[in-house]
Amino acid sequence: MNNLLDQIRPLITTEVFLLALVMGTFLLGVYLYKRTKISLIQPLLIAMLIIIPFLNFTGIDYHTFYEKTSILNFMLGPSVVALGYVLYEQIENIKGNVISILTAVFVGSVVGILSVVLIARAFGADKILVASLSTKSVTTPIAISLAEKDGGAPALAAAFVVICGIFGGLVGPIILRRIGIKSSIAKGLAMGSSSHALGTARAMEMGALEGAISGLAIGIMGIMTALLIPFAERLF
C-alpha cells in the first residue's frame, strides 16, 4: 500500500487533482442535500468528512493542501463582495433600518468576542487559542487576516469559522423559529452575524431579504470585529 501511495503521490498532490477533489466532494454534498433536504447533510460538512480522512490516509500535509487550493481561498473574498448585488436588489426594504441594523451587528460583535474570550480565559486557554477563537464570527478571509495580525493560528481560526458556520447554519433557523422571530431583517442579521457565509447560504433559502441582510451583516461584522478585537485584548 505504501509503495502504491508513493507511486501516485505526484498525481494526488497536484493542484488540478486537489481542486477537483474539493469541488467534486462539495458538489456531491449539494446533490445529496437537494435530494434528501436533511439539514445535517450540509455540502461543506460532506466535503470535510471525505477530504480530511483522504488527507490523513495519503499523508498529504495541510500546508501542501492549502497551497495547492489557494485559488479557492482567494475566491472567498470576491464571493462575499458579490453578495452586494443581492443587497442592491433589496435596498428599498433596507432603507429606514440602518440604525437598527448597525446597532444589532455591533451588539452581536461585542457579545461574540467577549463571550468567547472570557470563556477561553476561564478554561486557561493560551493567547494563540484565544486570538484564533475571537475571530469565529467573521468570514474566513477576514478571520485568517485578523488571526495572523493578533498572534493567532490562521489554520485554527479557519477551522473555528467553519465549525461556527456549520453549527449556525444547522440550528440557527430552528432557534429563530422556536423563539418566534418573524422579521426577515432580524433573521438575516442573526444568521449573517453569527454564522457568516454559511449562515448566509442558509438565510437565502429562507428568503431573498433574509439573504441580502445576512450578506450585509457579514461585511459590517467583519469591520466591527476588526476594530473591537484590539480593545478586547487590552481589557482581558
C-alpha positions as CSV (number, residue, x, y, z in Angstrom):
1,M,0.0,0.0,0.0
2,N,2.8,2.4,0.9
3,N,4.5,1.7,-2.4
4,L,1.3,2.4,-4.3
5,L,0.9,5.7,-2.4
6,D,4.4,6.7,-3.2
7,Q,3.8,6.0,-6.9
8,I,0.6,8.0,-7.1
9,R,1.7,10.8,-4.8
10,P,2.9,13.1,-7.6
11,L,-0.6,12.9,-9.1
12,I,-2.7,13.3,-5.9
13,T,-0.6,16.3,-4.8
14,T,-1.1,18.3,-8.0
15,E,-3.2,21.4,-7.9
16,V,-5.6,20.1,-10.5
17,F,-6.3,16.9,-8.5
18,L,-6.8,18.6,-5.2
19,L,-9.0,21.3,-6.7
20,A,-11.1,18.6,-8.4
21,L,-11.3,16.8,-5.0
22,V,-12.6,19.8,-3.2
23,M,-15.1,20.9,-5.8
24,G,-16.2,17.3,-6.5
25,T,-16.9,16.5,-2.9
26,F,-18.7,19.8,-2.4
27,L,-20.9,19.2,-5.4
28,L,-21.7,15.7,-4.1
29,G,-22.8,17.3,-0.9
30,V,-25.0,19.8,-2.8
31,Y,-26.6,16.9,-4.7
32,L,-27.2,14.9,-1.5
33,Y,-28.7,17.9,0.2
34,K,-31.1,18.7,-2.6
35,R,-32.2,15.0,-2.8
36,T,-32.7,14.5,0.9
37,K,-33.5,18.0,2.2
38,I,-31.9,16.9,5.5
39,S,-30.3,19.9,7.3
40,L,-27.5,17.8,8.7
41,I,-26.3,16.9,5.2
42,Q,-24.6,20.2,4.5
43,P,-22.3,20.3,1.4
44,L,-19.3,21.7,3.4
45,L,-19.7,19.0,6.1
46,I,-19.9,16.3,3.5
47,A,-16.7,17.6,1.8
48,M,-14.9,17.7,5.1
49,L,-15.9,14.2,6.0
50,I,-14.4,13.0,2.8
51,I,-11.3,15.2,2.4
52,I,-9.9,15.0,5.9
53,P,-9.8,11.2,6.0
54,F,-8.3,11.2,2.5
55,L,-5.5,13.6,3.5
56,N,-4.8,11.5,6.6
57,F,-4.7,8.3,4.6
58,T,-2.5,9.6,1.9
59,G,-0.2,11.6,4.2
60,I,-0.8,14.9,2.4
61,D,0.0,17.7,4.9
62,Y,-2.2,20.7,5.5
63,H,0.4,23.2,4.1
64,T,0.5,21.3,0.8
65,F,-3.2,21.1,0.6
66,Y,-3.7,24.8,1.4
67,E,-1.0,25.9,-1.1
68,K,-2.5,23.8,-3.9
69,T,-6.0,25.0,-3.3
70,S,-5.1,28.7,-2.6
71,I,-7.3,29.9,-5.6
72,L,-10.4,28.8,-3.7
73,N,-9.3,30.8,-0.6
74,F,-8.7,33.8,-2.9
75,M,-12.2,33.5,-4.3
76,L,-13.8,33.7,-0.9
77,G,-13.2,37.5,-0.9
78,P,-14.9,38.2,-4.3
79,S,-17.7,35.8,-3.4
80,V,-18.6,37.9,-0.3
81,V,-18.4,41.1,-2.4
82,A,-20.8,39.5,-4.9
83,L,-23.4,39.5,-2.2
84,G,-23.6,43.2,-2.8
85,Y,-25.8,42.6,-5.9
86,V,-28.3,40.7,-3.8
87,L,-28.2,43.6,-1.3
88,Y,-28.8,46.1,-4.1
89,E,-32.0,44.3,-5.1
90,Q,-33.4,44.7,-1.6
91,I,-32.2,48.2,-1.0
92,E,-35.8,49.6,-0.7
93,N,-36.5,47.2,2.1
94,I,-33.4,48.2,4.0
95,K,-34.0,52.0,4.0
96,G,-35.1,53.3,7.3
97,N,-33.5,50.4,9.2
98,V,-29.9,51.5,9.1
99,I,-29.6,52.4,12.7
100,S,-31.2,49.3,14.0
101,I,-29.0,47.1,11.7
102,L,-25.8,48.8,12.8
103,T,-26.8,48.5,16.5
104,A,-27.8,44.9,16.2
105,V,-24.5,43.9,14.5
106,F,-22.5,46.0,16.9
107,V,-24.1,44.2,19.9
108,G,-23.6,40.9,18.2
109,S,-19.9,41.6,17.6
110,V,-19.3,42.7,21.2
111,V,-21.1,39.6,22.6
112,G,-19.4,37.3,20.1
113,I,-15.9,38.5,21.0
114,L,-16.3,38.9,24.8
115,S,-18.1,35.7,25.4
116,V,-15.5,33.5,23.7
117,V,-12.6,35.5,25.1
118,L,-13.9,35.2,28.7
119,I,-14.8,31.5,28.4
120,A,-11.5,30.7,26.8
121,R,-9.6,32.6,29.5
122,A,-11.7,30.9,32.2
123,F,-10.6,27.5,30.9
124,G,-6.9,28.6,30.8
125,A,-6.5,28.9,27.1
126,D,-3.3,30.4,25.9
127,K,-3.0,33.6,23.8
128,I,-2.8,31.8,20.5
129,L,-6.0,29.9,21.1
130,V,-7.8,33.0,22.4
131,A,-6.7,35.1,19.4
132,S,-7.9,32.3,17.0
133,L,-11.2,31.9,18.7
134,S,-12.0,35.6,18.9
135,T,-12.5,35.7,15.1
136,K,-15.0,32.9,14.9
137,S,-17.9,35.1,13.9
138,V,-16.4,36.6,10.7
139,T,-15.9,35.2,7.3
140,T,-12.8,33.1,6.6
141,P,-10.6,35.6,4.8
142,I,-11.1,38.2,7.5
143,A,-10.6,35.7,10.3
144,I,-7.3,34.5,8.8
145,S,-6.0,38.0,8.4
146,L,-7.1,39.0,12.0
147,A,-5.6,35.8,13.5
148,E,-2.2,36.5,11.7
149,K,-2.2,40.1,12.9
150,D,-3.1,39.3,16.5
151,G,-0.8,36.3,17.1
152,G,-3.3,33.5,16.5
153,A,-3.1,30.5,14.2
154,P,-4.7,31.1,10.8
155,A,-5.5,27.3,10.4
156,L,-7.2,27.2,13.8
157,A,-9.1,30.4,13.0
158,A,-10.3,29.0,9.7
159,A,-11.4,25.8,11.5
160,F,-13.4,27.7,14.1
161,V,-15.1,29.8,11.5
162,V,-16.2,26.7,9.6
163,I,-17.4,24.9,12.8
164,C,-19.3,28.1,13.8
165,G,-20.8,28.4,10.3
166,I,-21.9,24.8,10.1
167,F,-23.4,24.9,13.6
168,G,-25.2,28.2,13.0
169,G,-26.5,27.1,9.6
170,L,-27.9,23.9,11.1
171,V,-29.5,25.2,14.3
172,G,-30.0,28.9,13.5
173,P,-33.3,28.6,11.6
174,I,-34.6,26.2,14.2
175,I,-33.8,28.6,17.1
176,L,-35.2,31.6,15.3
177,R,-38.4,29.7,14.6
178,R,-38.7,28.4,18.2
179,I,-38.3,31.8,19.8
180,G,-40.8,33.4,17.4
181,I,-38.7,35.7,15.3
182,K,-40.7,36.7,12.3
183,S,-38.9,39.8,11.0
184,S,-36.9,39.0,7.8
185,I,-34.4,41.6,8.7
186,A,-33.9,40.2,12.2
187,K,-33.4,36.7,10.8
188,G,-30.9,37.8,8.2
189,L,-28.9,39.8,10.8
190,A,-28.8,36.9,13.2
191,M,-27.6,34.4,10.6
192,G,-25.0,36.7,9.0
193,S,-23.6,38.0,12.3
194,S,-23.3,34.6,13.9
195,S,-22.6,32.2,11.0
196,H,-21.2,34.4,8.2
197,A,-21.1,32.9,4.7
198,L,-22.6,29.5,5.6
199,G,-25.3,31.2,7.6
200,T,-26.0,33.5,4.6
201,A,-26.4,30.5,2.3
202,R,-29.0,29.1,4.7
203,A,-30.6,32.6,5.0
204,M,-31.0,32.7,1.2
205,E,-33.1,29.6,1.5
206,M,-35.3,31.4,4.0
207,G,-35.9,34.3,1.6
208,A,-34.3,37.0,-0.6
209,L,-34.5,39.7,2.0
210,E,-33.0,37.4,4.7
211,G,-30.1,36.5,2.4
212,A,-29.4,40.1,1.4
213,I,-29.4,41.3,5.1
214,S,-27.3,38.4,6.1
215,G,-24.7,39.3,3.4
216,L,-24.7,42.9,4.7
217,A,-24.2,41.6,8.2
218,I,-21.1,39.7,7.1
219,G,-19.4,42.9,5.9
220,I,-20.4,45.0,8.9
221,M,-19.5,42.2,11.3
222,G,-16.0,42.0,9.8
223,I,-15.3,45.7,10.2
224,M,-16.6,45.9,13.7
225,T,-14.8,42.7,14.8
226,A,-11.5,44.1,13.4
227,L,-12.0,47.3,15.4
228,L,-13.1,45.7,18.6
229,I,-10.7,42.8,19.0
230,P,-7.7,45.0,20.0
231,F,-9.8,46.6,22.7
232,A,-10.9,43.2,24.0
233,E,-7.3,42.1,24.2
234,R,-6.3,45.2,26.2
235,L,-9.2,44.7,28.6
236,F,-8.6,41.0,29.2
